[in-house]
Amino acid sequence: MLGFLSSLGEQVVDAEEESFLLFTRDIPSANLGFVDARASVVDVTLHGQELAIHQSPTLLSSRREGGTTGAVLWKITPRFAEWIAAPKNPFFAASILTPSATVVELGCGISGLVALALAPRVGHFIATDQEYVRKLFKQNIDENVHQQQQQQPKKRKPKVGNSSSSSSSSDNITFTPLDWEVDNPSTLKQTISSTNTTTTGDQPDPGFDLLISCDCIYNEALVPAFVRTCADICRLRPTYQPNTIPDEDDDQSGSAERPTVCVIAQQQRSPDVFETWLRETLRVFDVWRLSDHVLGEVLKDGTGYIVHALALKASSH
């Protein structure tokens, strides 16, 4: 695990130094980062397929207590969704993402884009956010899964029991509300049917292979609750051991014992908010900034977006 994480990019050890390094570079203007805050429907192309994303400009501009930023699509989301689900993504190469993997997303918003991109290639995808996004999230998932099926070329029907085939429905996508400030994430996996959960021996595995968050770090007041939620989810699995030699016989059957890896993507806005998040994160996580080689053109340095990988420190378990 240490070798894999180190291959992604440079390890970050100082929040102030990282913030200075990132925010003294030229950053292209992306305003707040909305795709189109006034449109009720936004067209997006994802892996060559046309998707229509319903959103709510009215809700965005409302004074709803608890925030409204999840009511519309943000620019980083299509880029991140395309990257994380790409066949050459290193998380697939390292077997962190597999046909049996379970992924959780924090702050999914209404679009469902990350779920739509990644769910066909993993075992189950749990999307979390506040309750107000549920209706549009479900509409976007249902309509666009149908649209994806219409756009796909007809293929021979796979044999029953072919576990390596991709899912072509929304059956493996679950939305569940999660408030970082008040909810306990320890029961998240209970929202999945017991027939779909990975087990270790006779005990169900409560943890996740990958935790994803896309553009959720914009409010300094929410940083402690966000980092605590990430850590609590990671504590459902063992932490990685830097000095442990990997078992050559380890395969997908042992994936339930692997630590949870977090991938945090964000738009560069406020250096103060970013530094606050990173300082809080470094208290409990080891952090790596993903390199241009890993991220490719759409998320590389200079695009105004940054992606970090996190692994919970053994001392924080």
Secondary structure, DSSP 8 states (H G I E B T S, - for coil): -HHHHHHHEEEE--HHHHHHHHHTS-----TT-BS-TT-SEEEEEETTEEEEEE--HHHHTS--TT--GGGS-BTHHHHHHHHHTSTT-HHHHTTSS-TT-EEEEES-TTT-HHHHHHGGGSSEEEEEE-GGGHHHHHHHHHHHHHHHHHHS-------TT-TTS---SSTTEEEEE--TTT--GGGGGGGS-GGGS-EETTEE----SEEEEES----GGGHHHHHHHHHHHHTTS----TT----TT--GGGGGGS--EEEEEEE---HHHHHHHHHHHHTTEEEEEE-HHHH-TTTSTTSSEEEEEEEE-GGG-
